[in-house]
Amino acid sequence: MPGPNLNKVFLIGRLTKDPELRYTPSGQAVTTFRLATNKEYMTKEGKKEETCYVTVVSWGKQAEVCAEYLKKGNLVFVEGRLQYRTWETQDKEKRSTLEVRLENLQFLEKPDINIPSEGEENGEET
C-alpha cells in the first residue's frame, strides 16, 4: 500500500529574463521562465551568496497572462509542483529536466496584478 505523498514547491525570486510564450501543435499556450533565488550565509571569509536557477512552466490562460505581465527582474512568489520531463533530440539523444509546474504566482513588488491559479483558468475553484 503506497504511503502519503507530497509534491509542493514554494519559491521567491526574480525573473532572469522575460518569459517565453509558445503554443503546442494543438494550440495550447505554454510559458517558460527562469527564476533566480538567492541564499546568503556567513563563512570564516565573510558573507557569501549562492544563486539557484529554477525553470518554471505554466499552461493555458495562466501561461498567456504570465507572458503578458511578467518581465525580467520582477520579484515573485511561485507555488507549484516539481515535474520531471524527458525528450529526445533530433540527434536521438535522450534529455531530461526537472522543472516547476506553476500553480499560483503573486507579484511581491508592483505591478499589482494577480495571475490566475491553475484551476481558475478552466473556471474551477481551487
Contacts in CASP RR format, 6 or more apart in sequence:
PFRMAT RR
TARGET T0000
AUTHOR 0000-0000-0000
METHOD contacts of the structure
MODEL  1
MPGPNLNKVFLIGRLTKDPELRYTPSGQAVTTFRLATNKEYMTKEGKKEE
TCYVTVVSWGKQAEVCAEYLKKGNLVFVEGRLQYRTWETQDKEKRSTLEV
RLENLQFLEKPDINIPSEGEENGEET
7 81 0 8 1.000
7 82 0 8 1.000
8 79 0 8 1.000
8 80 0 8 1.000
8 81 0 8 1.000
9 78 0 8 1.000
9 79 0 8 1.000
9 80 0 8 1.000
9 81 0 8 1.000
9 82 0 8 1.000
9 100 0 8 1.000
10 77 0 8 1.000
10 78 0 8 1.000
10 79 0 8 1.000
10 80 0 8 1.000
11 35 0 8 1.000
11 37 0 8 1.000
11 54 0 8 1.000
11 56 0 8 1.000
11 77 0 8 1.000
11 78 0 8 1.000
11 100 0 8 1.000
12 37 0 8 1.000
12 75 0 8 1.000
12 76 0 8 1.000
12 77 0 8 1.000
12 78 0 8 1.000
12 108 0 8 1.000
13 35 0 8 1.000
13 36 0 8 1.000
13 37 0 8 1.000
13 38 0 8 1.000
13 75 0 8 1.000
13 76 0 8 1.000
13 78 0 8 1.000
14 35 0 8 1.000
14 36 0 8 1.000
14 73 0 8 1.000
14 74 0 8 1.000
14 75 0 8 1.000
14 76 0 8 1.000
15 33 0 8 1.000
15 34 0 8 1.000
15 35 0 8 1.000
15 36 0 8 1.000
15 70 0 8 1.000
15 71 0 8 1.000
15 72 0 8 1.000
15 73 0 8 1.000
15 74 0 8 1.000
15 76 0 8 1.000
16 33 0 8 1.000
16 34 0 8 1.000
16 35 0 8 1.000
16 36 0 8 1.000
16 53 0 8 1.000
16 72 0 8 1.000
16 73 0 8 1.000
17 33 0 8 1.000
17 34 0 8 1.000
17 72 0 8 1.000
18 33 0 8 1.000
18 70 0 8 1.000
18 71 0 8 1.000
18 72 0 8 1.000
19 31 0 8 1.000
19 32 0 8 1.000
19 33 0 8 1.000
19 66 0 8 1.000
19 67 0 8 1.000
19 70 0 8 1.000
20 31 0 8 1.000
20 32 0 8 1.000
20 33 0 8 1.000
20 67 0 8 1.000
21 29 0 8 1.000
21 30 0 8 1.000
21 31 0 8 1.000
21 63 0 8 1.000
21 64 0 8 1.000
21 66 0 8 1.000
21 67 0 8 1.000
22 29 0 8 1.000
22 30 0 8 1.000
22 31 0 8 1.000
22 32 0 8 1.000
23 29 0 8 1.000
23 30 0 8 1.000
24 30 0 8 1.000
28 59 0 8 1.000
28 60 0 8 1.000
29 59 0 8 1.000
29 60 0 8 1.000
29 61 0 8 1.000
29 63 0 8 1.000
29 64 0 8 1.000
29 67 0 8 1.000
30 57 0 8 1.000
30 58 0 8 1.000
30 59 0 8 1.000
30 60 0 8 1.000
30 63 0 8 1.000
31 57 0 8 1.000
31 58 0 8 1.000
31 59 0 8 1.000
31 62 0 8 1.000
31 63 0 8 1.000
31 64 0 8 1.000
31 66 0 8 1.000
31 67 0 8 1.000
32 55 0 8 1.000
32 56 0 8 1.000
32 57 0 8 1.000
32 99 0 8 1.000
33 55 0 8 1.000
33 56 0 8 1.000
33 66 0 8 1.000
33 70 0 8 1.000
34 53 0 8 1.000
34 54 0 8 1.000
34 55 0 8 1.000
34 56 0 8 1.000
35 53 0 8 1.000
35 54 0 8 1.000
35 55 0 8 1.000
35 56 0 8 1.000
35 76 0 8 1.000
35 78 0 8 1.000
35 100 0 8 1.000
36 51 0 8 1.000
36 52 0 8 1.000
36 53 0 8 1.000
37 51 0 8 1.000
37 52 0 8 1.000
37 54 0 8 1.000
38 49 0 8 1.000
38 50 0 8 1.000
38 51 0 8 1.000
38 52 0 8 1.000
39 49 0 8 1.000
39 50 0 8 1.000
39 51 0 8 1.000
39 52 0 8 1.000
40 47 0 8 1.000
40 48 0 8 1.000
40 49 0 8 1.000
41 47 0 8 1.000
41 48 0 8 1.000
41 49 0 8 1.000
41 50 0 8 1.000
42 48 0 8 1.000
54 99 0 8 1.000
54 100 0 8 1.000
55 97 0 8 1.000
55 99 0 8 1.000
55 100 0 8 1.000
56 78 0 8 1.000
56 99 0 8 1.000
56 100 0 8 1.000
56 102 0 8 1.000
57 83 0 8 1.000
57 99 0 8 1.000
57 100 0 8 1.000
57 101 0 8 1.000
57 102 0 8 1.000
58 66 0 8 1.000
58 101 0 8 1.000
58 102 0 8 1.000
58 105 0 8 1.000
58 118 0 8 1.000
59 101 0 8 1.000
59 118 0 8 1.000
60 121 0 8 1.000
61 116 0 8 1.000
61 121 0 8 1.000
62 102 0 8 1.000
62 115 0 8 1.000
62 116 0 8 1.000
62 117 0 8 1.000
62 118 0 8 1.000
62 120 0 8 1.000
62 121 0 8 1.000
65 115 0 8 1.000
65 116 0 8 1.000
66 102 0 8 1.000
66 105 0 8 1.000
66 115 0 8 1.000
69 111 0 8 1.000
69 113 0 8 1.000
69 115 0 8 1.000
70 76 0 8 1.000
70 105 0 8 1.000
74 107 0 8 1.000
74 109 0 8 1.000
75 107 0 8 1.000
75 108 0 8 1.000
75 109 0 8 1.000
76 105 0 8 1.000
76 106 0 8 1.000
76 107 0 8 1.000
76 108 0 8 1.000
77 105 0 8 1.000
77 106 0 8 1.000
77 108 0 8 1.000
78 100 0 8 1.000
78 102 0 8 1.000
78 104 0 8 1.000
78 105 0 8 1.000
79 102 0 8 1.000
79 103 0 8 1.000
79 104 0 8 1.000
79 105 0 8 1.000
80 100 0 8 1.000
80 101 0 8 1.000
80 102 0 8 1.000
80 103 0 8 1.000
80 104 0 8 1.000
81 100 0 8 1.000
81 101 0 8 1.000
81 103 0 8 1.000
82 98 0 8 1.000
82 99 0 8 1.000
82 100 0 8 1.000
82 101 0 8 1.000
83 98 0 8 1.000
83 99 0 8 1.000
83 100 0 8 1.000
83 101 0 8 1.000
84 96 0 8 1.000
84 97 0 8 1.000
84 98 0 8 1.000
85 96 0 8 1.000
85 97 0 8 1.000
85 98 0 8 1.000
85 99 0 8 1.000
86 94 0 8 1.000
86 95 0 8 1.000
86 96 0 8 1.000
87 94 0 8 1.000
87 95 0 8 1.000
87 96 0 8 1.000
88 94 0 8 1.000
88 95 0 8 1.000
89 95 0 8 1.000
102 118 0 8 1.000
103 117 0 8 1.000
103 118 0 8 1.000
103 126 0 8 1.000
104 115 0 8 1.000
104 117 0 8 1.000
104 118 0 8 1.000
105 115 0 8 1.000
106 114 0 8 1.000
106 115 0 8 1.000
107 113 0 8 1.000
117 126 0 8 1.000
118 126 0 8 1.000
119 125 0 8 1.000
119 126 0 8 1.000
120 126 0 8 1.000
END
